[in-house]
């Protein structure tokens, strides 16, 4: 929601957006100054590792294989659905290759 508020602040006043969304303005401003949560920090670290594995596979690996590489190859405990979500958020898609004769 904070991204929405930041992108639309040029078009609408913060007061009007907060009222429409039912959010206190003070919480929006407090959120800006807060440090990233532990989960957000872990997600950032994971996204870097996911990108490396995905690039190393030349885009062939989807979330199940990336997940397996993180678990087996790098010893990182992470849920497959979390890897799937992060890959979707980054826009990483599988490149399918077909050999035609």
C-alpha positions, -999 to +999 in steps of 0.1 A: +000+000+000+029+024+007+041+020-029+006+031-041+007+061-018+042+071-030+033+068-067+000+087-064+012+115-041+018+136-071-018+133-082-036+134-048-030+148-013-018+124+013-048+133+035-073+124+008-056+091-001-054+081+036-090+089+042-101+069+011-080+039+021-090+042+058-054+045+070-041+069+096-016+094+081+006+091+111+011+054+104+021+061+068+048+085+079+059+062+107+062+033+083+086+054+061+111+058+089+109+022+101+137-002+093+129-032+071+116-062+090+136-094+094+114-110+067+120-082+043+157-084+048+156-122+043+135-117+011+162-093-003+189-118+004+169-146-011+161-126-042+198-121-049+204-159-045+174-167-067+186-144-095+220-161-094+206-196-096+181-186-123+208-169-144+232-199-140+205-221-154+202-196-183+166-191-173+156-227-177+149-234-140+115-226-126+107-222-089+108-260-081+143-264-095+155-231-080+141-242-047+159-275-049+192-258-058+188-235-028+181-264-005+204-290-018+232-270-034+234-241-010+219-255+022+193-227+025+160-237+043+132-220+024+097-229+013+090-236-024+060-212-023+082-184-010+106-190-039+077-190-063+063-157-049+097-140-050+103-152-086+069-138-096+076-105-079+109-102-098+092-112-131+115-142-135+100-166-160+112-199-174+127-200-209+114-230-227+137-245-254+125-267-281+148-285-305+132-287-339+147-308-366 
